[in-house]
Amino acid sequence: MKIATQTFLITGGCGFIGSNFIHYLFQHFPDVTVINLDKLTYAGNPANLKDIEELPGYHFVHGDICDQECLRNIFEVNHPVILVNFAAESHVDRSIGAPEDFINTDIYGAYRLLEASKESGIEKFIQISTDEVYGSILSGKFSETDALMPRNPYSASKAGADRLAYSYSQTYELPVIVTRASNNFGPFQYPEKLIPLFITNAIDEQVLPLYGDGKNIRDWLYVEDHCSALCYIIEHGSNGETYNIGGGNERQNIEITKLILSILGEDESLIQPVRDRQGHDRRYALDGEKLARLGWKPQYGGTTAFEQAMEKTVNWYHKNEQWWRPLKSGEFLDYYKQHYQLELSEKRAE
């Protein structure tokens, strides 16, 4: 399927990855039409798309993917051809305290989208899943055929939506593709996640609360590479298939922390170990060979390219304080202090 002039329904498009994907679409395919459906929960920020909100091909709908009437109206009026479902509750720590929100949005919301797509005859349905559905792996890498063993409510809800979407491809022949990406980083990421939290804290010389021994390993994927992979899969992927999207950048959390401090010229006394979180997976690693055989590879994979992407990310947060400072106030500060049991007025550990 060619993307160039298609009509997209993007759910959760005001979030981190969704907003980057919409930017990527208009940058590379300026004649597309995008309907962005977003509930605007705490992590959905219209400011992420302020620079494109006046484009004639962009249309924002404030609504909930669980709302059947809202979805029916969008399909009847806009006739989207491609649906990409980014909408999800996505923070592990929050899922431990409030799992019901994750079950409702991630699973029931996916069900509503699948039903609406089945009724409308959508031509491509991309379900955005995550590497966390596989659980933890101490050695080797997960392939698309490995068992799903999610270890927290967030990853369990994503696994449920992942397999529900696949079932619609098998039962109803809905043209579904499931993607499982490794940990993303880049511009517009809500500052509760490790990289933007540590960047913004370091800018203010606040402590960086590092879980446990800091040796948990993640494969990091620059969000622009994720967007590139999704477009490639839409154009070249096969319906009913699942594709891992890896960044090729396995790093311990302590390595990421030290790299951020080095880029900002801050010393490591800002690092403050905190009690490890419940159900904290030790290592994620994806086998991306299936997608590589299809013809895609990350631009920012490998040590040098990864460090360049990290520098770009750090510089973006440094230059866009007006974007993240309002987010790190009010409820965020209350949540942050309670969760990590930290006093934000404290700076370096003397």
C-alpha beads as a LAMMPS data file, in Angstrom:
LAMMPS data file: protein, C-alpha beads

350 atoms
349 bonds

1 atom types
1 bond types

-500.0 500.0 xlo xhi
-500.0 500.0 ylo yhi
-500.0 500.0 zlo zhi

Masses

1 110.0

Atoms # bond

1 1 1 0.000 0.000 0.000
2 1 1 1.317 3.444 -0.937
3 1 1 0.995 6.152 1.741
4 1 1 1.330 9.310 -0.361
5 1 1 -2.312 10.463 -0.555
6 1 1 -4.059 8.220 1.971
7 1 1 -6.390 9.242 4.812
8 1 1 -5.120 8.163 8.227
9 1 1 -6.926 7.797 11.523
10 1 1 -4.278 8.201 14.200
11 1 1 -5.444 7.418 17.729
12 1 1 -3.475 8.913 20.592
13 1 1 -1.851 11.338 18.177
14 1 1 -1.194 13.978 20.835
15 1 1 1.036 11.601 22.754
16 1 1 4.771 11.119 22.390
17 1 1 5.077 8.563 19.586
18 1 1 1.767 9.490 17.939
19 1 1 2.679 13.168 17.575
20 1 1 6.116 12.281 16.216
21 1 1 4.469 9.956 13.702
22 1 1 2.092 12.682 12.522
23 1 1 5.036 15.070 12.099
24 1 1 6.877 12.366 10.160
25 1 1 3.891 11.762 7.850
26 1 1 3.527 15.414 6.877
27 1 1 7.280 15.820 6.478
28 1 1 7.597 12.870 4.090
29 1 1 4.088 12.652 2.596
30 1 1 2.680 16.202 2.556
31 1 1 -0.495 15.208 0.684
32 1 1 -1.799 12.783 3.314
33 1 1 -4.878 13.522 5.400
34 1 1 -4.667 12.849 9.145
35 1 1 -7.562 12.612 11.585
36 1 1 -6.069 12.666 15.068
37 1 1 -8.375 11.203 17.725
38 1 1 -7.145 11.843 21.250
39 1 1 -8.810 11.852 24.668
40 1 1 -6.196 14.336 25.968
41 1 1 -5.359 12.566 29.197
42 1 1 -2.348 13.852 31.139
43 1 1 0.171 12.627 28.535
44 1 1 -1.795 13.849 25.510
45 1 1 -0.591 17.354 24.764
46 1 1 -1.999 19.450 21.868
47 1 1 1.155 21.573 22.053
48 1 1 3.006 18.618 20.504
49 1 1 1.307 19.444 17.182
50 1 1 0.961 23.201 17.412
51 1 1 3.194 23.763 14.376
52 1 1 0.946 21.716 12.061
53 1 1 -2.546 22.372 13.436
54 1 1 -3.337 24.797 10.593
55 1 1 -2.368 22.399 7.808
56 1 1 -5.376 21.668 5.550
57 1 1 -4.770 17.921 5.787
58 1 1 -4.771 17.816 9.597
59 1 1 -7.957 17.396 11.640
60 1 1 -8.153 16.969 15.411
61 1 1 -11.027 15.168 17.153
62 1 1 -11.248 15.309 20.938
63 1 1 -12.713 11.944 21.858
64 1 1 -12.302 8.515 23.405
65 1 1 -11.500 5.331 21.473
66 1 1 -13.964 3.552 23.785
67 1 1 -16.817 5.774 22.499
68 1 1 -18.636 3.782 19.814
69 1 1 -20.636 6.751 18.502
70 1 1 -17.531 8.915 18.214
71 1 1 -15.789 6.237 16.156
72 1 1 -18.814 5.658 13.947
73 1 1 -19.030 9.368 13.177
74 1 1 -15.334 9.563 12.257
75 1 1 -15.589 6.625 9.867
76 1 1 -18.795 7.883 8.264
77 1 1 -17.539 11.447 7.771
78 1 1 -13.822 11.003 7.097
79 1 1 -13.551 7.490 5.586
80 1 1 -10.041 6.691 6.841
81 1 1 -8.129 4.068 4.899
82 1 1 -5.306 3.408 7.398
83 1 1 -5.702 3.270 11.183
84 1 1 -2.676 3.409 13.493
85 1 1 -3.553 2.794 17.134
86 1 1 -1.116 4.568 19.451
87 1 1 -3.800 5.255 22.079
88 1 1 -2.830 3.591 25.345
89 1 1 -2.061 4.046 28.974
90 1 1 1.658 3.391 28.853
91 1 1 3.529 3.963 32.118
92 1 1 4.418 0.847 34.107
93 1 1 4.572 2.626 37.471
94 1 1 1.078 4.047 37.047
95 1 1 -0.285 0.650 35.971
96 1 1 0.844 -0.875 39.261
97 1 1 -1.275 1.619 41.191
98 1 1 -4.266 1.870 38.815
99 1 1 -4.477 -1.206 36.546
100 1 1 -8.163 -0.715 35.690
101 1 1 -7.418 2.359 33.565
102 1 1 -4.981 0.298 31.506
103 1 1 -7.383 -2.588 30.947
104 1 1 -10.120 -0.204 29.844
105 1 1 -8.105 1.899 27.414
106 1 1 -5.608 -0.627 26.106
107 1 1 -7.890 -3.662 25.670
108 1 1 -11.480 -2.416 25.494
109 1 1 -10.405 0.603 23.431
110 1 1 -8.616 -1.669 20.960
111 1 1 -11.766 -3.801 20.738
112 1 1 -13.887 -0.758 19.856
113 1 1 -11.412 0.298 17.161
114 1 1 -11.311 -3.190 15.695
115 1 1 -15.099 -3.405 15.592
116 1 1 -15.415 0.016 13.943
117 1 1 -12.728 -0.932 11.427
118 1 1 -14.448 -4.217 10.619
119 1 1 -17.725 -2.422 9.949
120 1 1 -16.098 0.252 7.784
121 1 1 -13.828 -1.950 5.685
122 1 1 -10.548 -0.327 6.740
123 1 1 -7.668 -1.243 4.408
124 1 1 -4.877 -1.316 7.011
125 1 1 -4.981 -1.516 10.820
126 1 1 -1.663 -1.075 12.647
127 1 1 -1.757 -2.097 16.311
128 1 1 1.151 -0.533 18.207
129 1 1 2.329 -3.041 20.785
130 1 1 5.584 -3.129 22.778
131 1 1 8.582 -5.348 23.500
132 1 1 7.396 -5.500 27.113
133 1 1 4.731 -8.078 26.194
134 1 1 7.497 -10.688 26.010
135 1 1 8.608 -10.126 29.596
136 1 1 12.234 -10.248 30.693
137 1 1 15.065 -12.154 29.002
138 1 1 18.534 -12.536 30.526
139 1 1 20.282 -13.689 27.343
140 1 1 19.406 -13.895 23.670
141 1 1 16.624 -11.949 21.965
142 1 1 12.886 -12.298 21.547
143 1 1 11.534 -13.170 18.110
144 1 1 7.953 -12.584 16.979
145 1 1 7.006 -16.233 17.593
146 1 1 8.130 -16.346 21.234
147 1 1 5.549 -16.686 24.002
148 1 1 4.186 -13.523 25.600
149 1 1 4.939 -13.352 29.324
150 1 1 4.013 -9.831 30.517
151 1 1 4.992 -9.143 34.129
152 1 1 3.037 -5.987 35.023
153 1 1 -0.488 -4.672 34.338
154 1 1 0.697 -2.302 31.600
155 1 1 2.444 -4.961 29.530
156 1 1 -0.407 -7.409 30.182
157 1 1 -2.945 -4.927 28.829
158 1 1 -0.783 -4.343 25.748
159 1 1 -0.417 -8.099 25.244
160 1 1 -4.204 -8.459 25.418
161 1 1 -4.730 -5.785 22.750
162 1 1 -1.916 -7.249 20.658
163 1 1 -3.511 -10.697 20.516
164 1 1 -7.053 -9.338 20.143
165 1 1 -5.946 -7.429 17.055
166 1 1 -4.291 -10.559 15.669
167 1 1 -7.471 -12.563 16.294
168 1 1 -9.459 -10.108 14.152
169 1 1 -7.037 -10.715 11.292
170 1 1 -7.575 -14.464 11.580
171 1 1 -11.306 -14.565 12.343
172 1 1 -12.615 -11.669 10.254
173 1 1 -9.744 -11.224 7.778
174 1 1 -9.286 -7.665 8.978
175 1 1 -6.008 -6.339 7.474
176 1 1 -4.167 -6.085 10.802
177 1 1 -0.431 -5.773 11.385
178 1 1 0.986 -5.793 14.928
179 1 1 4.262 -4.021 15.715
180 1 1 6.352 -4.465 18.858
181 1 1 8.937 -1.752 19.354
182 1 1 11.668 -1.401 21.927
183 1 1 11.929 1.580 24.311
184 1 1 11.499 4.866 22.428
185 1 1 13.166 8.189 23.171
186 1 1 13.150 11.610 21.544
187 1 1 11.244 14.935 21.463
188 1 1 7.820 15.364 23.093
189 1 1 8.167 12.434 25.513
190 1 1 6.258 13.043 28.748
191 1 1 8.809 13.661 31.512
192 1 1 7.828 10.737 33.717
193 1 1 9.846 8.348 31.512
194 1 1 13.516 7.722 32.275
195 1 1 15.276 9.729 29.563
196 1 1 13.189 12.949 29.599
197 1 1 12.895 12.828 33.404
198 1 1 16.646 12.557 33.835
199 1 1 17.391 15.174 31.170
200 1 1 15.031 17.754 32.675
201 1 1 16.131 16.995 36.235
202 1 1 19.773 17.352 35.250
203 1 1 19.079 20.670 33.536
204 1 1 17.761 21.908 36.905
205 1 1 20.501 20.110 38.862
206 1 1 17.906 17.973 40.614
207 1 1 18.630 14.405 41.671
208 1 1 18.210 11.588 39.161
209 1 1 16.299 8.745 40.929
210 1 1 17.801 5.541 39.529
211 1 1 15.978 2.302 40.266
212 1 1 17.929 -0.407 42.092
213 1 1 21.472 -1.038 40.889
214 1 1 20.828 0.687 37.544
215 1 1 21.793 -2.416 35.572
216 1 1 18.411 -3.060 33.981
217 1 1 18.947 -3.259 30.220
218 1 1 16.756 -1.831 27.475
219 1 1 17.144 -1.637 23.706
220 1 1 16.647 2.051 22.841
221 1 1 14.917 3.153 19.640
222 1 1 15.024 6.777 18.503
223 1 1 11.426 7.784 17.819
224 1 1 12.223 8.933 14.280
225 1 1 13.405 5.404 13.500
226 1 1 10.152 4.036 14.901
227 1 1 8.158 6.335 12.612
228 1 1 10.257 5.309 9.629
229 1 1 9.701 1.624 10.420
230 1 1 5.939 2.060 10.703
231 1 1 5.710 3.738 7.309
232 1 1 7.864 1.001 5.813
233 1 1 5.646 -1.691 7.330
234 1 1 2.471 0.008 6.061
235 1 1 3.892 0.000 2.541
236 1 1 5.676 -3.363 2.549
237 1 1 4.379 -5.458 5.471
238 1 1 1.986 -8.388 5.176
239 1 1 -1.424 -8.510 6.816
240 1 1 -1.706 -10.864 9.796
241 1 1 1.988 -10.517 10.599
242 1 1 3.821 -9.200 13.667
243 1 1 7.053 -7.239 13.335
244 1 1 9.613 -6.423 16.015
245 1 1 11.111 -2.927 15.700
246 1 1 14.440 -2.775 17.516
247 1 1 16.890 0.071 17.808
248 1 1 20.068 -1.994 18.102
249 1 1 21.094 -0.006 21.180
250 1 1 21.165 -2.156 24.310
251 1 1 22.225 -0.085 27.300
252 1 1 22.044 -0.364 31.067
253 1 1 20.019 2.369 32.734
254 1 1 23.143 3.534 34.538
255 1 1 24.888 3.972 31.173
256 1 1 21.994 6.088 29.880
257 1 1 22.090 8.167 33.060
258 1 1 25.811 8.838 32.824
259 1 1 25.562 9.687 29.109
260 1 1 22.874 12.303 29.819
261 1 1 25.012 13.862 32.543
262 1 1 28.058 13.863 30.270
263 1 1 26.204 15.600 27.427
264 1 1 24.948 18.262 29.845
265 1 1 28.330 18.671 31.542
266 1 1 26.978 17.594 34.938
267 1 1 28.771 15.242 37.330
268 1 1 27.524 11.938 38.636
269 1 1 26.790 13.169 42.171
270 1 1 23.269 13.900 40.881
271 1 1 22.556 10.157 40.674
272 1 1 20.468 8.937 43.611
273 1 1 19.643 5.215 43.859
274 1 1 16.044 4.498 44.925
275 1 1 14.211 1.298 45.825
276 1 1 13.585 -0.868 42.778
277 1 1 10.022 -0.953 41.489
278 1 1 7.743 -3.984 41.659
279 1 1 7.938 -6.406 38.738
280 1 1 10.888 -4.553 37.208
281 1 1 11.998 -6.555 34.148
282 1 1 15.759 -7.019 34.050
283 1 1 16.362 -6.977 30.304
284 1 1 14.425 -6.506 27.072
285 1 1 15.953 -7.433 23.731
286 1 1 14.318 -7.820 20.326
287 1 1 15.360 -9.847 17.313
288 1 1 14.712 -7.470 14.400
289 1 1 15.786 -9.863 11.658
290 1 1 12.278 -10.308 10.243
291 1 1 11.929 -6.581 9.560
292 1 1 15.523 -6.415 8.308
293 1 1 14.734 -9.098 5.737
294 1 1 11.797 -6.973 4.622
295 1 1 14.309 -4.179 3.910
296 1 1 14.271 -1.791 6.907
297 1 1 16.996 -0.949 9.402
298 1 1 17.349 1.849 11.990
299 1 1 19.272 4.960 11.055
300 1 1 20.307 5.528 14.668
301 1 1 21.535 2.045 15.542
302 1 1 25.072 1.544 16.813
303 1 1 27.190 3.462 19.321
304 1 1 28.012 6.594 17.339
305 1 1 24.561 7.058 15.817
306 1 1 22.870 6.335 19.146
307 1 1 24.945 8.958 20.929
308 1 1 24.080 11.435 18.166
309 1 1 20.381 10.721 18.717
310 1 1 20.830 11.176 22.462
311 1 1 22.551 14.520 21.890
312 1 1 19.706 15.612 19.614
313 1 1 17.226 14.602 22.314
314 1 1 19.066 16.375 25.126
315 1 1 19.410 19.506 22.996
316 1 1 15.689 19.443 22.165
317 1 1 14.716 19.454 25.844
318 1 1 17.308 22.143 26.555
319 1 1 15.852 24.379 23.812
320 1 1 12.199 23.643 24.598
321 1 1 11.874 24.342 28.297
322 1 1 8.584 26.125 27.604
323 1 1 7.194 22.751 26.538
324 1 1 8.195 20.622 29.532
325 1 1 8.271 23.056 32.466
326 1 1 4.460 23.374 32.660
327 1 1 4.230 19.570 32.628
328 1 1 6.597 19.222 35.588
329 1 1 4.349 21.091 37.986
330 1 1 1.166 20.512 39.962
331 1 1 0.012 16.897 39.854
332 1 1 3.266 15.723 38.257
333 1 1 5.326 17.074 41.150
334 1 1 3.012 15.511 43.716
335 1 1 3.150 12.146 41.934
336 1 1 6.901 12.338 41.444
337 1 1 7.701 13.174 45.059
338 1 1 5.363 10.502 46.409
339 1 1 6.547 7.824 43.997
340 1 1 10.272 8.280 44.495
341 1 1 9.994 9.579 48.072
342 1 1 12.238 12.490 47.159
343 1 1 12.322 16.132 48.098
344 1 1 12.682 18.040 44.847
345 1 1 14.162 21.002 46.662
346 1 1 17.186 18.842 47.378
347 1 1 19.851 18.960 44.695
348 1 1 23.087 17.050 44.865
349 1 1 23.644 14.331 47.434
350 1 1 26.490 15.824 49.420

Bonds

1 1 1 2
2 1 2 3
3 1 3 4
4 1 4 5
5 1 5 6
6 1 6 7
7 1 7 8
8 1 8 9
9 1 9 10
10 1 10 11
11 1 11 12
12 1 12 13
13 1 13 14
14 1 14 15
15 1 15 16
16 1 16 17
17 1 17 18
18 1 18 19
19 1 19 20
20 1 20 21
21 1 21 22
22 1 22 23
23 1 23 24
24 1 24 25
25 1 25 26
26 1 26 27
27 1 27 28
28 1 28 29
29 1 29 30
30 1 30 31
31 1 31 32
32 1 32 33
33 1 33 34
34 1 34 35
35 1 35 36
36 1 36 37
37 1 37 38
38 1 38 39
39 1 39 40
40 1 40 41
41 1 41 42
42 1 42 43
43 1 43 44
44 1 44 45
45 1 45 46
46 1 46 47
47 1 47 48
48 1 48 49
49 1 49 50
50 1 50 51
51 1 51 52
52 1 52 53
53 1 53 54
54 1 54 55
55 1 55 56
56 1 56 57
57 1 57 58
58 1 58 59
59 1 59 60
60 1 60 61
61 1 61 62
62 1 62 63
63 1 63 64
64 1 64 65
65 1 65 66
66 1 66 67
67 1 67 68
68 1 68 69
69 1 69 70
70 1 70 71
71 1 71 72
72 1 72 73
73 1 73 74
74 1 74 75
75 1 75 76
76 1 76 77
77 1 77 78
78 1 78 79
79 1 79 80
80 1 80 81
81 1 81 82
82 1 82 83
83 1 83 84
84 1 84 85
85 1 85 86
86 1 86 87
87 1 87 88
88 1 88 89
89 1 89 90
90 1 90 91
91 1 91 92
92 1 92 93
93 1 93 94
94 1 94 95
95 1 95 96
96 1 96 97
97 1 97 98
98 1 98 99
99 1 99 100
100 1 100 101
101 1 101 102
102 1 102 103
103 1 103 104
104 1 104 105
105 1 105 106
106 1 106 107
107 1 107 108
108 1 108 109
109 1 109 110
110 1 110 111
111 1 111 112
112 1 112 113
113 1 113 114
114 1 114 115
115 1 115 116
116 1 116 117
117 1 117 118
118 1 118 119
119 1 119 120
120 1 120 121
121 1 121 122
122 1 122 123
123 1 123 124
124 1 124 125
125 1 125 126
126 1 126 127
127 1 127 128
128 1 128 129
129 1 129 130
130 1 130 131
131 1 131 132
132 1 132 133
133 1 133 134
134 1 134 135
135 1 135 136
136 1 136 137
137 1 137 138
138 1 138 139
139 1 139 140
140 1 140 141
141 1 141 142
142 1 142 143
143 1 143 144
144 1 144 145
145 1 145 146
146 1 146 147
147 1 147 148
148 1 148 149
149 1 149 150
150 1 150 151
151 1 151 152
152 1 152 153
153 1 153 154
154 1 154 155
155 1 155 156
156 1 156 157
157 1 157 158
158 1 158 159
159 1 159 160
160 1 160 161
161 1 161 162
162 1 162 163
163 1 163 164
164 1 164 165
165 1 165 166
166 1 166 167
167 1 167 168
168 1 168 169
169 1 169 170
170 1 170 171
171 1 171 172
172 1 172 173
173 1 173 174
174 1 174 175
175 1 175 176
176 1 176 177
177 1 177 178
178 1 178 179
179 1 179 180
180 1 180 181
181 1 181 182
182 1 182 183
183 1 183 184
184 1 184 185
185 1 185 186
186 1 186 187
187 1 187 188
188 1 188 189
189 1 189 190
190 1 190 191
191 1 191 192
192 1 192 193
193 1 193 194
194 1 194 195
195 1 195 196
196 1 196 197
197 1 197 198
198 1 198 199
199 1 199 200
200 1 200 201
201 1 201 202
202 1 202 203
203 1 203 204
204 1 204 205
205 1 205 206
206 1 206 207
207 1 207 208
208 1 208 209
209 1 209 210
210 1 210 211
211 1 211 212
212 1 212 213
213 1 213 214
214 1 214 215
215 1 215 216
216 1 216 217
217 1 217 218
218 1 218 219
219 1 219 220
220 1 220 221
221 1 221 222
222 1 222 223
223 1 223 224
224 1 224 225
225 1 225 226
226 1 226 227
227 1 227 228
228 1 228 229
229 1 229 230
230 1 230 231
231 1 231 232
232 1 232 233
233 1 233 234
234 1 234 235
235 1 235 236
236 1 236 237
237 1 237 238
238 1 238 239
239 1 239 240
240 1 240 241
241 1 241 242
242 1 242 243
243 1 243 244
244 1 244 245
245 1 245 246
246 1 246 247
247 1 247 248
248 1 248 249
249 1 249 250
250 1 250 251
251 1 251 252
252 1 252 253
253 1 253 254
254 1 254 255
255 1 255 256
256 1 256 257
257 1 257 258
258 1 258 259
259 1 259 260
260 1 260 261
261 1 261 262
262 1 262 263
263 1 263 264
264 1 264 265
265 1 265 266
266 1 266 267
267 1 267 268
268 1 268 269
269 1 269 270
270 1 270 271
271 1 271 272
272 1 272 273
273 1 273 274
274 1 274 275
275 1 275 276
276 1 276 277
277 1 277 278
278 1 278 279
279 1 279 280
280 1 280 281
281 1 281 282
282 1 282 283
283 1 283 284
284 1 284 285
285 1 285 286
286 1 286 287
287 1 287 288
288 1 288 289
289 1 289 290
290 1 290 291
291 1 291 292
292 1 292 293
293 1 293 294
294 1 294 295
295 1 295 296
296 1 296 297
297 1 297 298
298 1 298 299
299 1 299 300
300 1 300 301
301 1 301 302
302 1 302 303
303 1 303 304
304 1 304 305
305 1 305 306
306 1 306 307
307 1 307 308
308 1 308 309
309 1 309 310
310 1 310 311
311 1 311 312
312 1 312 313
313 1 313 314
314 1 314 315
315 1 315 316
316 1 316 317
317 1 317 318
318 1 318 319
319 1 319 320
320 1 320 321
321 1 321 322
322 1 322 323
323 1 323 324
324 1 324 325
325 1 325 326
326 1 326 327
327 1 327 328
328 1 328 329
329 1 329 330
330 1 330 331
331 1 331 332
332 1 332 333
333 1 333 334
334 1 334 335
335 1 335 336
336 1 336 337
337 1 337 338
338 1 338 339
339 1 339 340
340 1 340 341
341 1 341 342
342 1 342 343
343 1 343 344
344 1 344 345
345 1 345 346
346 1 346 347
347 1 347 348
348 1 348 349
349 1 349 350
